[in-house]
Amino acid sequence: MAADALDEIGWYLVDTTDLTEDQVRMAFHEHLDQPENVPMTTGQRIRLESRKLGREEGEAKGKAETLLRQLQRRFSKLDESLTARVRAAGVLDLDRWLDRILDANTVAEVLAD
């Protein structure tokens, strides 16, 4: 039902403006197909944000565990403070460190700021 209304609006815009069908389709896709633009209840919005946060935390945890496994394999036993630092890091730091492990000669070089 809502899709039919959007289809009608899209064709109206194509018929009455100088916009092409592709431009209208792109505008609808960019603005209407995004979860934040879909009408939601507060509960739905909270669940969506919670799932997004959970995915981000899961991504960081997975990267941290991968980095720790690589560090341990390459440089042997790791102390607890280093392990805690890696597990507390954000995705951007973890990505940078994961790239550095390929060329670094020491753990300190991998985790340099």
C-alpha positions, 0 to 999 in steps of 0.5 A: 500500500505505501509502496504503491503511494511512493510509486505514484509520487515518483511517477508524478515527479517524473511527469511534472518536473525535469527529474529523470526516472533514475534521479527520482529512484536514487532520491527515494533510495537515499532518503526513504530506504534508510532505517532512520527515515522509516517511521518507527515506534520508540521501541522499534528505534531502541531495538534498532539502535541496540542491534547496531551497538551490538554489531559494533561491539561484536566487531570490536571483540572479534578484531581484538581476539584476532589481534591478540591471537596474532600477537601471541603467535608472533611475539609469544606470551602477552602480559595482562595489561597489554591484553586489557588494552587490546580488548578495550580498544575501538575498531579504528585502533584495532584496524590500524594495529591489525595492519601494523602486525604484518611489518612490526618487529615488536609488540610496541611497534604494533600498538604505537599511537 
